[in-house]
Amino acid sequence: MNRRYCLALDLKDGLESIKQYEWYHSPEGVWPEVLDSIKESGIELMQIYRTGNRLFMILEVAENFSFGEKEKLDAANPRIQEWEVLMWEFQKPLPWAREGQKWVLMDKIFEAGSDFADEKTP
């Protein structure tokens, strides 16, 4: 069974900067090495959403996925390190992030399935 993680991060303010960040995450702008790194680490689906300068990322990962292992793989890949330095030009940590932390893992606080509406109907 796959697992899902949700993470958050902020972007530096500025419409042009945000547009440029979004371009780097478009099919034309994303580096092939980044896509390869995502797949090789066991991430089966990655989605990033934005509202204002807040980013929300959803990861669906294979059972054997490990954040620690992903971090090691990325640290050993010069091209991914180059990408991370570039992205940090646009990103800023959340106020409650640890020193040097970018994406912050979110806690799930609610879930409702397809049968939720049926249970609440009088």
N, C-alpha and C positions, 0 to 999 in steps of 0.2 A: 504494500500500500504506500502510495506517495504521501509525503508530508508537505505542509504549506507553512511558509513563514512570511510575515509582513514586517517591513522596515520603513523608517522615515528618515528624512534628511531635509535640510533647507538649502535653498540657493541664495546667493548674494542678490540683493535687490538690483533691479535695472532691467528694463524690457529687452534691450538689445543683448545683454548678457544671457538672459533666459532664452531668447530665441536662438542664440548660438549654441547653448547647451542642448536645446532640443534638436538642433540640426545634427550635432554629434551623435544623437541617439536615433536618427532617422536611417532608413536603409542606405542612403547615399553617404552618410557621415560616419556611421559606426565602423570601427576598424575590424577587419576580418579576424585578427588575432583575439580581439575581445569576444567575438562570437564563439571562436574555437575554445577559449578559456571557459566560457560559460558551460558549453556542452561537456567538455572534458572533466569538469568538476562534479558532474552529476546533477546539475540544474537542468530540469526538463522544460521548464517554462519560467520566463522572467518577464514581468510587466512593470512599467513605471508610469504612474499617474502624477499629474501636477495640478495644484490649485494655488494661485498666487505664486509664492516662492517656496511652498511646501511640496516635497516629493513623497510619494508613497509607493513602495516597491513590493510586489508579490512574487514570491519564489515558490515554485512547486518542484520538489527535489526527489531524487531516487532515495530508496531506503538507506543506501550506504553513504549518502552525502554527509559531509562534515565541514562546518565553518572553519575549524582549525586546519583541516587539510587544504581547503580552498585558499586560505591565507598563505600557507606554505607554498603552494603551486604558484600563486600570484607573485610572491616575494622572489621566487626563482626565475621569473619571466621578465626580462628587461623591457619588452614591449608593453606588457601590462603595467609595469611600474611607470613607464612613460605616460600611458593613458591616465593612470591615477594622479600623477602630478598635473597633467593638463586639466583633468576634471576638478581638481582641488582649486583651480583658478575661479571656478564658478560656484563651488559649494561652500557652505559654512555649517559648522556643527550645530546641532540642537543645543539649547542652553543647558540641558541635563546630561549631555554626552560626556563620556570619560575623555580625558586628555588624549588627543590624537584619533579619537573615534569619529568615523564618518556616519555610516548608516547605523541607526539604532533599532534593535529588535523591538517590535511592538507586542504588547500582551493582548490576547483575545479576551474581550470582556462580554461578548454576546454572540449567540448563534441561533438561527432559526432555520429550520428546514422547510421543505415543500409542504409538509403536513402541519406546519405551525398555524397557518390560516384556518385549516379545518378544525383544529383543536379549540380555537378561540371563537368560532362561529356559534351563536346561541341556537 
